[in-house]
């Protein structure tokens, strides 16, 4: 239990620092701004207390909002993906999720890709919809969601593969 708290604390601090110091300064062609901090929300233990998980997801987004002066859009988007994560887990992993037998480092690459990319795209769609907050710019929102989502998904998959152990 203490090891899990330590691992999650280090993961939280390192992803927040990487987001604030490195990835907030990246802007490719006006559409691609990576947000790998959501990896913390995605890999948080699946069997954790749901209420605690929602609070932690909200605080994760709120921390990014405080550093980026973005008015709560990251907190809202993080809370949305934390709320719908059980649905995505059930759709992606099926019976394994029902029996709490999922360990993300032990699943196939395809399942990991589907899980991470679907939640990243949902996060980005909510984030950019709240950022623009104008339905007349739907093409801009969808382009930004797609391009940033692909780049963030690739980063999250790389980080997840590089920094996860098979014994988790």
CORGI-V763832 format. One line per field, one symbol per residue. psi: psi as a letter, one per 40 degrees, with the letter a starting at -180 (. if undefined). Layout:
# CORGI-V763832
psi = ???
This chain:
# CORGI-V763832
psi = dddddddddddddddddddddcdeehghfedhhigededdddeihdeihddddddddddddddddddefeeedddddddddddeddddddddebddddefehhdeeiiddddddddddddddddddddddddfheefdddddddddddddddddddddddddeiiee.
